[in-house]
Amino acid sequence: MLRLDPDNAAVLERHVRAETTFDMEGTLATLSPDCLFEDLPTGTRYRGREGARAYYREGWDAVGNVPQGSRLHVAAPDYDRATLLAQIGAGR
């Protein structure tokens, strides 16, 4: 079974927690300074952390608050980690 490196797993868990609670600074802190987000349908590219800030702001403003009880689904072969991330995303 494939397992994440513990350091990478810790970053992923921090990222998921920050992203699902709309914590912009926490989310950006988990990204590399030269990250790249691509919106394939529109062809828009968001470069670096400031680009990622714009990407998240647009998405979060469009969606608003996540409905109570919503679940985060993480594709991971390690079921326990996926379950943990789902619980973090659900605010448990």
Backbone hydrogen bonds, N-H to C=O, Kabsch-Sander energy under -0.5 kcal/mol:
donor,donor_aa,acceptor,acceptor_aa,energy
9,A,5,D,-2.8
10,A,6,P,-2.1
11,V,7,D,-1.8
12,L,8,N,-2.6
13,E,9,A,-2.5
14,R,10,A,-2.2
15,H,11,V,-2.7
16,V,12,L,-2.9
17,R,13,E,-2.3
18,A,14,R,-2.5
19,E,15,H,-3.2
20,T,16,V,-2.4
21,T,17,R,-0.7
21,T,18,A,-0.6
22,F,19,E,-1.2
23,D,18,A,-2.9
24,M,22,F,-1.1
27,T,23,D,-2.5
28,L,24,M,-2.9
29,A,25,E,-1.9
30,T,26,G,-0.6
30,T,27,T,-1.3
31,L,28,L,-1.6
35,C,32,S,-1.8
37,F,46,Y,-2.7
39,D,44,T,-3.0
40,L,38,E,-1.0
43,G,39,D,-2.4
44,T,39,D,-0.9
46,Y,37,F,-3.2
47,R,45,R,-0.5
48,G,35,C,-3.1
49,R,33,P,-0.7
51,G,47,R,-1.3
52,A,48,G,-2.4
53,R,49,R,-2.4
54,A,50,E,-1.9
55,Y,51,G,-2.4
56,Y,52,A,-3.0
57,R,53,R,-2.7
58,E,54,A,-2.6
59,G,55,Y,-2.1
60,W,56,Y,-3.5
61,D,57,R,-2.7
62,A,58,E,-1.7
63,V,59,G,-2.0
64,G,60,W,-2.7
70,S,67,P,-1.8
73,H,71,R,-0.5
74,V,72,L,-0.6
75,A,73,H,-0.5
76,A,74,V,-0.9
79,Y,77,P,-1.2
81,R,78,D,-0.5
82,A,78,D,-2.1
83,T,79,Y,-2.8
84,L,80,D,-2.4
85,L,81,R,-2.7
86,A,82,A,-2.2
87,Q,83,T,-2.2
88,I,84,L,-2.4
89,G,85,L,-2.6
90,A,86,A,-1.6
91,G,88,I,-1.5
92,R,87,Q,-2.7
